């Protein structure tokens, strides 16, 4: 393997365009093709990035066969298309960086991971938050025991859109916070519960435009990942970890109060990751109780803003993928297997959502 790899970016919508930007700026990457079913998007990125005339711009996935020596692909298409695109890429011998979630099915995820291993290829998922300096520093704080005995966790992820048509708010938003909690705790949940509300896209109201990247089979997958009422706009989650530590998550894409806030509470204080805070995204709030008779008096209260390393998280994702491909070494941070774990959790939460909030245990395999 040389130190220069050829990459094609598949999908240049809201997120894919940032993948393209980062790979174009990477000194060890030669972006040789961009695929998107919308010609206007191709024209826009050609102008925006002043793409070389030798870069293939196409609406057809099959046109990648014309690319000589293609090393890998970055896939940023609707979640419903991931499985066939990733499987085809691996079978063609391409390393793959896929937008989250890896697929919509735990069984499909495992199949793709085994396929990547069989072909000795890198399969990595773009769980961007796992590369965020605040998440990396937060993991060190929690695992160093600075919060004392851990009591509970909470997160809120709300905004007015974007409203997706391929998956509900659970599949769109929850994966970020679950990934962070799993990383901070060094565990995965053993039991999950979910309840939700549908306002915008009731059953039968959704229409997905057919495209070369969105097959009829992919469109049909949507129905299996929504409740009987449609795609949930508001979702409440409870995750229970092996030591009975619980996490509560609030998700909504129909709320103008934009929040990206996550915290863990311990006996000695709380760790807060507030992405919306420019000045102090990661804060350690010290504080505990001292009992005096039958009174509990707050003591040792102080706020510490934790310093973070610089660097765009998505840029770190892209660099990790490049290094993994060049060295043929799987990233433990966000491998296909990490992505599979998260999809298993989402599938269990979907099962709970469909059952009106009934607990689902992660050792149950009915969610496959």
N, C-alpha and C positions, 0 to 999 in steps of 0.2 A: 504493500500500500504506500502510495506516495503521500506527500504532505499537502497535496491539493486535491480536493474532491469535487465532483460534479453533482450538483443538486438541482432537482426540479421542485417548484412550489406548486402544490395542488390546492387551488382555492385562494383567491385574493379578495375576500370580503373584509368585514370589519376587523378580524383578527389576522387573517392570512397576510394582509398587506404589511403588518408589523413583522411577521416572520420573514417576508421577502426583504424588508428593509435591513433587518439584522444579518441575514445571510449575504446580501450584497455588500455589506460593510466588513464582512469577515475575511481576513487576508488568506485563509486557507480554503475558501469556498469559491467555486466558479458556478454561478447560477446560470444554467444552460437552457432552462425551459420554465414557462409559467402556464398552468392549465386552469381555465375557469370557464364555466358554461355561458357566461355573460360577456359578449364581445366588448361592451362598453367598459367593463372593468379592466379588461386587457389593455384597451386603449388608454385608460386612465393611468395605469401603473407604468405603461411604456413612457408616457409623458412625464409623470411625476418623478420617476427615477432615471429618466434619460437612458433607457435600456439599450444596450448594444444591439445592433441589427442582427447579430448572430444568435441572440436569445430567441428560442422558439416560443411563440405566443399562439396558443391553440385552445379551442373549446372542446377538443376531443382527447380523452384520456389515452386512447390507443396510439395517438401520434408520438407518444414517448418512445415507442419502438424505434423511431428514427434517430433517437439520440444515442450517439456512440459513447460507450464508456460511462454511462450514468451510474453514479455511486449510490445515491440515496434520494428519498423524496420526503418532503414535509407536507403533511396532509392537514388542511384546515377547511374541511367541508362539513356539511351537516352530519350530526352524529349517526343518523340513519344510514349514511353511505360508508362509514368507516370500515366495517367488516369486509365487504367485497373489495374495496380499494386497497386496504392493507394486505389482505390475503393475496391479491393479484401482484402487488408490489414485491412481497416476499418471495413468491413463486418465480418472479422475474429476476430475483437476485439483488433487489434494492434494499438497503438499510432504510428504516422508517422512523421518522419523528411524527407522531400523530397528536392532533389537538385532543384535549379531554372531551368526553370520556373515551376510553380506548374503543369500546363498542357499547351496545345497549344490552349485551347478554354475557353473563359470567362464563358460560360454556364457550361462546365464540372467543372471548378474551383468552381463555386457557388454550384453545386451539391455535390461536395466533402466536402465543408465547412459545408453544412447543414447535410450531412451524419455523419460527425465527431461530430457535436453538438447532433444529434439524439442518437448516441451511447455513448455520454459523453467521447469522446476521444480527445487527443491533435493532431492537424494537424498543423505542423510548416514547413516553407519553409526556406531553407538554403540560405538566402540573406546575405552572409558573410559580405559584406561591412557595413551593418547596425550595426554590432558589432565591427567595426574597431575603435580603440581609436581616430584616426584622424577624422572620421566621427562624432563620439559622441561629440568631442570637437568643431568641426566646427559648428555643430547644435547649440551649446550653444552660440558661437560667433555671428552667424547670428541672432538668435532670441533675443539676448541682444541688437541688434541695433547698433553694433560697426562698421558696414559698412555704416551707414547712410541710405539714400534712395536707395533701391536696383534698379539697372539699367538693368543688363542682366547677363546671365550665359553662360558658354561654357565648353566643354569637348572634349578630344581627347583620343580614345582608339584604338591603332593600334599595330600590330605585324606581323611577318611572320608566320602565323599559330597560333594555330592548326586550320586547315580547317575542319569544321564539315559537315557531310553528311545528318544530320536529320533536321537541321534548318539553316537559313542564318545568315549573320553577325548581322543583326538587332536583331534576337531572341537570338543569342549567347552572344552579347556584350552589347547591349543598356540597358538591365535591370539593370545593375550595376549603371550606371550613373543616370538613371531615379530614382532609389531607393534613391540615395544620395540626389539629388535635392529635391525630395518630402519630405525627412526627414528634410533637412536644411530649406526649405521654410514652412513646415507644411501645404502644399497644394498639390493637384494633378492637372495636366493640364486639361484645358477645350477644347483645340484645338491642333491638331498635324498635322505635314506634314513630308513626307519622300520621298526621291529620292534615287535611287541606281544604281549600275553598276555590271554586271555579266561578269566575265572572265573565271573562272575555271570550273564551273559546270552548263553548259547550260541545258535547258530542255531536258530530255531524257538521259543525260549523267551519272546520278547517279545510283549506284547499292548499295543497303543496304543488307548486309548478314542476312539471316533469322536465328533466334535463338529462344530458348525457351522463351526469354524475349522480343522478337520483333515480334509481330504477323503481319499477312498480313494486318489487319486493321490499325495497327500502321504505317506500311510502307506507306499505302495509305494516311495517314495524311500529309505526307511531302509536297505533291503537293499543298495542300491548304494553305501552309505557305511560298510559294515562288512566285516570279513574273512569268509572262508568259514566261520569258526568262530563268528562273532557279533560283538558290540560289545566292543572291547578295553578292558579296565580299566586296563592298564599299557602305556605306550608309551615307547619310546626313540627320539629323533630325532637326526639329524646334518644340519646345514645347511652348505653350502659356498658362500661368497660369491665375487664375481668375482676378488678378489685372493688367493684360496685361504685366506682367514680362515674358520675353522670354529667352529660353535656346536653344543653338545651339550645336549639338553633331556630331562629326566626328568619324565614325567607319570603320575599315578595317582590314582584316586578311591577306592582301597581301601587307604588307608594312614593310620592315626591320627596319624602324625607330620606335622602340618600345616606345610607350607613354601611360602613365596612368595618365592623368593630367586633373584636373577639377577646375573651379574657378567661383566665383561670384563677380561681380563688383558693387560697391556702390558709393555713392557721396563722401564718406570719405576714400575709399580704396578698396582693393581687398583681398579676402581670397582664397588661392591656396592650393589644395590638390594634391601633386605630389608624387604618389606612388613610382616612380623610384628614388626618392631622399632619400638616406639612412640617411643623416644627418638632413634634414629639410623637412619631408613630408607634414607638415602643416605650412603655412607661412601667416602672416597677413601683407600686404603691405599697409601702410598708405600713403595717398597722396590725395590732392584735388587742386582745382584751386582758385586763388584769382584774381578777375578781376581788371585790372588797365587800365582805358580808354577802348580801344577796344582790349586790350591784355589780355590773360589768362595765369597767371603765376603759375607754380606748387609750392605748399607750403606744409609744414608739412610732408615731405617725410621721411619715415623710414621703416625699415624691422624688423619684430618681428617673430622669430621662436618660435612657440608655443610648450610647453612641453606636452608630451603625456604619458598616463598610459602604462604600459607594458602588454603583453599578446597576444597570437596568436588569431586573430579574429575567426578562425574556432573552436579553442578550446572553445572560449566563446559561439559560437553557440551550440556546443555539450553540454556544461554545462547548458545552458539555457533550452535546450530540456529535459535534465535529471531532472532539478528542476521543470519544467512544468509538467512532467509526475508524479513525486513523489507527488507534491502538487496538481495535477489536476487543474492547473491554466494556462490559455492560455497566451502566450507571446504576448503583444501588439506590440512589435517591429517587429516581423516577423511571424505573424500568417498566417493561410491559407487565411484570408480575406485580409491581406496586399498583399500576393502573387496574389490574385484574382485581386485587383486593378491594379497591374503592368501588368498582362496578358491582362486586358481590354485595357490598354494604348498601349501595343505591337500590339494587334489585330487592334486597330484603325490606328496605324502606318502602318501596313501591308496593310490595305485597301487603305491608301494614296499612298503607294509604288506602288500598282497595278494600281492606277489611275494616275500615273505619277506625284505625288506630290500634288494632290488636297487636300485642307484642309479637315480634318475629325473632327467632334465635338464629344466629349466624351459622350454627352447625346444621340447621335445616337446609336441605338442598332443593327444596321445592321451588326456589326462586330462579332456578336455571332457565 
